[in-house]
Amino acid sequence: MPHRLTACLLVLALLVGCGKTGEPPAPEPPPPTALKTFIEEVSNNGYIGSGAPLFQEAFDTYAQANPEKAAAIKTDFDAMLAADGNPDQVKKIAKKISPQL
């Protein structure tokens, strides 16, 4: 019986001690932000509609993480929301904003 316990502990110690060594994997790029997803969608369809509060919330979240970038697109973002109802204008502004995200 004591030999079984010793053998089990030895196997357990080997398994725990045998981790991968070497370089850690490269970090994955962050997923696209909700704002970027919204902007890309609007640049294709030109429709904001009742989603405006969601857009604003996504912008506010983006601004907390990226204040400089958010400040750079704020004027265009507000103009895009104001252009709701004019799909061509919304698309044009969204396409202008998208590469800056």
C-alpha positions in Angstrom: 0.0 0.0 0.0 2.7 2.6 0.8 4.4 1.8 -2.5 1.2 2.6 -4.4 0.9 5.9 -2.6 4.5 6.7 -3.3 4.1 5.7 -7.0 1.0 7.9 -7.3 2.7 10.8 -5.7 5.7 10.3 -8.0 3.5 10.3 -11.1 1.6 13.3 -9.9 4.9 15.2 -9.3 6.1 14.3 -12.8 2.9 15.5 -14.4 2.9 18.8 -12.5 6.6 19.4 -13.1 6.4 18.7 -16.8 5.1 22.0 -18.1 6.0 23.5 -21.5 9.2 25.5 -21.5 10.5 28.0 -24.0 9.0 31.2 -25.2 5.5 32.1 -24.3 3.0 32.3 -27.2 2.6 35.6 -29.0 -0.3 37.6 -27.6 -3.4 37.5 -29.8 -4.5 40.8 -31.3 -7.4 42.4 -29.4 -10.8 41.7 -30.8 -12.4 44.6 -32.8 -14.1 47.1 -30.6 -17.9 47.4 -30.6 -17.4 50.9 -32.1 -15.3 49.6 -35.0 -17.9 46.9 -35.7 -20.7 49.5 -35.6 -18.8 51.9 -37.8 -18.0 49.2 -40.4 -21.6 48.1 -40.5 -22.9 51.6 -41.0 -20.3 52.3 -43.7 -22.0 49.6 -45.7 -25.6 50.2 -45.0 -25.8 53.9 -44.0 -28.4 53.2 -41.3 -28.2 54.2 -37.7 -31.8 54.6 -36.6 -32.8 53.3 -33.2 -29.2 52.1 -32.7 -27.9 55.6 -32.0 -27.8 55.1 -28.2 -25.8 51.9 -28.7 -23.4 53.8 -31.0 -23.0 56.5 -28.3 -22.4 53.9 -25.6 -19.8 52.1 -27.8 -18.1 55.5 -28.5 -18.0 56.3 -24.7 -16.4 52.9 -24.0 -13.9 53.4 -26.8 -13.1 56.9 -25.5 -12.3 55.5 -22.0 -9.7 53.1 -23.5 -8.5 55.4 -26.3 -9.0 59.0 -25.3 -6.7 60.5 -28.0 -8.2 58.5 -30.9 -11.7 59.3 -29.6 -11.0 63.0 -29.4 -9.7 62.9 -33.0 -12.9 61.3 -34.4 -15.5 63.0 -32.0 -16.5 65.7 -34.5 -17.0 63.3 -37.3 -18.8 60.8 -35.0 -21.3 63.5 -33.9 -21.8 64.5 -37.5 -22.4 60.9 -38.5 -25.1 60.6 -35.8 -26.6 63.9 -36.9 -26.7 62.7 -40.5 -29.0 59.8 -39.6 -31.7 59.6 -42.2 -29.3 60.5 -45.0 -27.7 57.1 -45.8 -25.2 58.4 -48.3 -23.8 61.0 -45.9 -23.7 58.5 -43.0 -21.7 56.0 -45.2 -19.3 58.8 -46.3 -18.6 59.8 -42.7 -18.4 56.3 -41.4 -15.8 55.4 -44.1 -13.8 58.5 -43.0 -13.9 57.3 -39.4 -13.2 53.6 -39.8 -9.5 53.8 -40.7 -8.8 56.0 -37.6 -10.1 53.3 -35.2 
